[in-house]
Amino acid sequence: MMRYDLDGGIPTLGVALAEHMNLDELKVLATLTKTRAPARKAELVEHILTFLEGDRLRTVWQGLDDLQKAAVAEVVHSGDTRPSASSSMPSSGAVASCRTT
């Protein structure tokens, strides 16, 4: 598997899931699909990608509140793959709430 340099950005969602998230993090994401998820990492990545095909990604985005959208934007437009402690987000609790909704 090819590793991507974060300085150049992460080219796809699949790469982000496969190379920058561990199995436990993927399991949490997979529970949000409310469907039966596989156990292996590669299969979890494919499961999540399949769930977000078509208009589902837009539907997920539209279901986020303003704070959750800000947390996503913070990560997408930063040079890191996760919100930093010094980010403009109000608290780590606010970011954590994005993961459970």
N, C-alpha and C positions, 0 to 999 in steps of 0.2 A: 504494500500500500504506500502510495506517495504521500509524503508529508509536505504541507504547504507552510511557507514562511508567513507568519502573521503580519509582518511589515508590508507584505504585498496584498493583504486581505485574504478573506476566505471566499473562494470562488462560488461555492454552491451551498445550499442547505444540507445536502447529503454529506459533503465534506465536513461541515461544521458539526453535524451529529456524529459522524463516524470517528473523526479525529480529535475533537475537542470536548467530547462528553464521555463520561464513563458509564458503565452498565447501570449503576444505580440511578444516575440522572436520567438516562433514557427510559428506565422503568417508570419514573415519575411522569415523564412526558407521555408515555404510552397509556397510563391510566386516564389521562385527560381525553383520550379518544372514546372512552366508555365502551370499548370493545375488547375481546380477548386478545391479549398480546403474546407474542412468542417470547422465549426465554433467552435466546442467543443475541448478542450485540448486533451482528450484521442483519439479522432478521428484524430486530426492533427498529433499526434505522429504516429499513424498507417499509415496515409497518407504518411508521410515523410519516414518511414521505408519501406513501399511498393515501393516508388519511387526509393529507393537506393538498392533494391534487385538485385541479379544477377550481371551483369557487370556495372551497372550504377554508383556504388560507385567508381569503378576504372576509369570510364569515367570522373566523376566529378573531381577526384584527378588529372588526366592527363590534365584537362582543367585549372588547377591553374598555375599561374606563380610561379617563385622561391620564391618571397616574401610571397605569400599566403601559399605556402607549408611550409615555415619556421614558419609562424604564427600557422599553424595547428600542426606542430611538437612541437613547444614551449608549447602549451596547452597539447598535448597528453603526453609529457614526463615530465611535471611539476607535482607538488603535488597539484595544484589548477585546477579549471575548466575554468579559464579565464587567458589571458595574464596579467602579472603584470606590473605595471608602471616602475619597475626596470628591466624589461626583456631586452633581447638583440635586441628586435624589434626596428627599427629606430624611429617610432612614432606611436601614437595611430591612426593617420590618415591612416597609412599603414595598420593597423589591420582592421580598419573600411572598407577599400576598399575590404577586403576579403568578407565582408558580402554582398556587392552589386554586385558582379560579377557573 
